Amino acid sequence: MNAHCKMWNPKATYSKNHTFWEQLITEENVFVWNNEEATRMGPGAMNHSIIDLTLSSPNMDLNWCLLGEEATGSDHEVIVCDVLGSPHPTDITSTETTGCDISGWDPAKKSEEEEKRKAEERQRKARECYLAGLGRTPILSNSSTKEEVTEAAGSLREAMTVTLDEHARKKRWCSRSKPWWCEDLKKLRKDLGRARRKWKVAGMSRVKAARREFWRAIRKAKGDCWNRFLQEADGNKVWTAAAYTTPRMDKTGQALVREDGSTAEGHHEREHAILQAHFPPGPLGVFEPAQGGMAFERVNAQLVRSLLGAAANTSAPGDDRISAGIVKVFCQWDKQRITQLVRACIRLGFHPGIWKTAKGVVFPKPGKPD
């Protein structure tokens, strides 16, 4: 049925077959995406006619347009719309913690006195929690054994993770986990949501203006982020830029062939084949690594601090979610214990097993059949 109404067509000169749609839009809080462009043209459309409506729930985000120059043989215009996503609070957010943010512990990053005081209090509580978690764990000496080193490494990691779980802000992946996302975009997104909720009062023009401003800001933020990255890129970061500018290969569904010619099927078989090919079993017998000699005597708190300082704070954490930036903070609180642990590892030529776990991601290389 052809429904005409000023609710979705401000240029309508009369109302017809509109009651059902008006009630649906009003009672169910349905959003109308049509603008003031006519959706029906030709000899039969004597007036400005909008009778092909695009409706959605208010939390949907569409890219909507009319294709007026398409030759379809019909007097109705072609409507094209893409679903872009949904605003907060229906954003997809992972429940897995990918890291920890301890910026709230640093008073130097706060401008207001009240915020500085709160940061100092958070830092004090975190430090007390960490030191209490260590309990009676002894500080290693030059006569410590491998078993004692393993126990000390486990106690340190346990104390760190407990402190982070209780006093650090958890980082989780979400649909806005992008380097170009900023507070300005957050404000514009709220403005867009507010305009959508009040579109019946303020009109569609306000919603379209807010949506247009939001997407323009996103494009600008992405461009600024990319330009800033190119200007500041040095060393290996240059190759990151090259990866984005190089055409990507489509490796979807690529078969993984074992050495015997069989094909690994499924996730677990692929994992097993990769581990078997790249991490073969060690030689039979007992292997004793060479000890570190007297090099451990040169290890002191200053050397450990300088080596930690050279590590990037943005380095990806392991399964324990303890990044280099977090280790730097704990090292300031517990210099002697961490320094002695490093000395003992070098003296014994020993690497604790809990430090040998990592997540590996395999990327296929162009031109490499295996």
N, C-alpha and C positions, 0 to 999 in steps of 0.2 A: 504494500500500500504506500502511496505517496503521502508522506507526512510533512506538513509545512508549519513552522512555528518560529517566533522571534527568539526563542531560547537558543537555537543553534544557527539561525539565519536572521541577523539584524535587519536585513533588507526585505524581509517577507512583508507583503502587504495584507495578508490574511492568514488565518490558521485553519488547518484541515488535517483530520486524522492524527491529531497530535496528542490526544489525551493519554493513551497508553505509554508513549515514549516520555512524555513529561513526568508521569508518575514513576516510571522506571528510573529515570535520571535523578529525580528528586529523592525518592524513598531509598534507593539502593546506593546513593552517592556515587553514581557512575560518571566518569569523566568523558567529555566530548572533545575529540582531537581535531575536528574539522575547523578550518579557519573560514574566512569570509569568501573564499573562492567558490564559484558555482560548480557543482558536481554533475550537472546535466546541461547539455548544450544542444543546439539544433532547432529545427522548426517547431518542435513540440514544446520547447521551453520558452514561453512568451515572456516570463519574468525571470529574475535572478533566482535560480532554483538550487537548493541544497537538500537533497533527499537521500543521498548515500552517506550514511553516518559511520564513523569509526568510534566505537565505544570501548572503554576498558575500566578496570578498577583503578582507584586513585593512586595506588602504589606502583603502577606500571610506568615505564619510561619508553616512549616510542619515537622513532624518527619517521615523521609523517610528511607526505608530499603528494601532489597531483601531477600526473604526466599528461599535460594538455595536448601535446603534439603527437601522441600515439594514435595510429590509424587502426581502430578496432572494429569499425563497422557499426558501432553503437553510438547513441547520442549521450551516453553516460561516460564521464571521464574515468581514467584508470587511477585508482588509489594505491599507493605503495607505502607500506609501513614496516619498519623493522623494530623488534623488541630489543631495547638496549639494556635494560636492567631495572632494578627497583631500589628506591631510596631506603635510608635507615628508618626503622630498625630491622627491615627484612634483608639486609645485606648478608651474603654468605660469609660466615666467619668460622675459621677452623677452630676445633677444640684442642688441637695439639699446640703446646707451647714450643715456639721456635727459638726463643731467646729471652733474655731478661734485660730490663732497662733500669739502670741504677743512677740515672742523671738526677733523680730526686734526692740523692744523698749529698750532692755537691752544692754547698752554699754559694760558691763563686759563680754559679750559673743563675742565681736568683738576683733580681733587682730590688725587690721590696724587702724591708727589714723583717717583716713578719714571715715572708717566704724563706728568708735566710735562716731564721730561727727554727722553722719547721724542718728545713733540710739538715741543720745541725743535729736536731733531735733524732731524725730518722737515721742519720749516720751513726750516732752514738748507740742507738738500739741495735743496729745491724752489727756493729763491732762487738758489742757485748754478746750478742747471739752467736757470732762466729767463734769468739774465744771460749765461750761456755760449751760450744759443740765439740771443741777439741778435747775438753775434759783433762784427763791426766795423760794424754798422748805425749810421750817423751820426745825431746829434741834429739835428733840423731847425732852421733859422734863419729870419729874416724875409725872406730872399731865396730860399727853397726853391721849387721848381716843383711843378706838379701831379703830374708823374711821380715826383718824389722823395717826395711825400706818399703816393702809392699804394704805393710800395715800402716806406716806413716802416710804413704800416698793415698791409701783408701780413707784414712781419717780426715786428711785435708780436704779431699773431694766431698766427703759426706758433710763436713762442717760448712763448706762453701754452698753446696746445693740446698741444705736446710736453711741457711741464712737468706739465700735468694728466694726460696719458696715463701718465706715468711715476710720479707721486707722489700723485695724488688717487684716492680711492675712487670707482669708477664707480657711477652710479645706473641701475638698470634696472627697468622695470615688471614687477611680479609680481602674483599673485592677492591678496597681502596689502598692496598699496600703497594703504593707506587712512589718512586722517588720524587715525582713532580707534584704530588698532592700537598696542599698547603692550607693554611688557615683561611685564606681568601676564598678558596674553592669550597671549603666547609661552610662558610657563611653564605655563599651564593646558593649552595645546595639547600640550605635551610630556607632561604628566601623563596626558592622555587617550590619547595614543599608547602610553605605557607601560602603562596599564591594559588597552588592547586586546591588547597582546602577551602579557600575563600573565592573560588572562581565564579560561583553563582552570584556573589555580591559585587565583586570588582570587575567581572567580565573576563572573557577569554583573552583579550588584548594584553592584560597584565601578565597572564600565565605565559603567553608566547614571548613577551619581552624578557621575562625572567629566565625562561628556558634558553632563549637566544644568547643572553648575556652569560649564562652558565657554561654553555658549550664553547663560546668564544674564549672564555677564560681558561677552559681546559686546553684548547688548542695552543693558546699563548703559553700556558705553564709547561706543556710538553716541549714546545720550541725553545723556551728559555732554559729548561733543564738539559736539553740536548746540546745547545750552544755552550752552556756553562761547562758541561762535561768535556766537550772538544777543546775548550780553551785551557782547562786545567789538566787534561790528560797527559801523562808522561809515563815513560817506561812501558810496562806491560799493558797499561790501560789503553794505549794506542791500538793494540790488537783487539780490544773489546769493541772499539769503534769500527774497526774493519769487519768484524763479525756481523755487525748490524747493517753494514752497507753492502755486504756480499750476498748474492742470491742464495737462498737456502735450498738444500736438497730435501726432497720429500722421502723420508725413510719410514713412513707408516707401513707397518706390516712386514718389514724386512725380515727374511728368514735368517736364523742363526744356525749355521752348519758346524757340526763337530768335526774333529780330525778324521773320524772313521766314516764320514760322509752322511751320517744321520742328522736329522733336523731336530733341534730342541723345540718342543711344543710347550706353551704355557710359561707362566712367570717363574715358577720354581725350577723347571728344567733349564731355562735360560740362565738363572742365577748359578745353578750347579755347573753348567758348561763353562761359564765365564771364570768361576773360581778354579775349576779344574785346569783350564788352559793357562791362566795367568798366575795362579798361586799353587804350583804343584807341591806335593808333600816333600818335606825336607829329607836329607839323607838319613839312613839308619844309623843308630848308635847315639852316644851321648856327646853333645857338642858343648864345649866350654868356651865362651867368648873371652878374648883377651881383656885383662883388667886395664884400668886407665893409667897405671904407673903413678907418677907424682904430679900429673897435671892438675889433679883436684886441689892441690895446695894454692893454686892461683885463683880459685873461685872464692869470691867474697860478695858481700851484699851490694857493693858498688857495681861489680861486673854483672850480677844478676839483674839489678835495676836497669842498667844501660841496655842489656839485651832485651829485656821486656819493653823498654821504651822504644826500641826500634820496630817492635811488632805493631801492626795496624790495629787500631781499636775496632775497626769494622770487620775484622776477620771472622769468618763463619765459625760458630761454636760447634762442638761435637755433641754427642748424645747427652752430656751432662749440662749443656747450655751455658758453659762457662767460657766466655770469649777472652781474648787477650786484654781488653780494656778492664774486664772484671778482675782478672788475675792481678793486674797492676794495683788495684785498690786493696785487695787482700794482702799483697806483698808489703804494702806500706804499714799494714797493721801487724804483720807477723814476719818481719824480715829474717830473723835468725832461723826460724823453723824451716822456711822455704829455702833459704840459702844452704842450710845443712843437708836438706834433701837432695838438692842439686849436686853438692859435693860428694855425697854418698853414692849417687848414681854414676858419676864419672869415675870415682875410685874403684867401684866394683865392676864397671863396664856392664851395668845392668839397667834395663828399662822395665819398670813395673807393667804387669799385664793389663791393668785397668787403663793405661795410656795407649794401648795398642788397638783400640776399637775405633772404627770410622765407618761412615756411610759412603759408599761408592756409587757414582752415577756414570754409566757408560754412554758415550756419544759416538756414533758412527762417523768415520772420516771419509771425505770424498775420495774416490778412487781406491779405497781399501776394501777388497772383497771379504776380509775376515774381521 
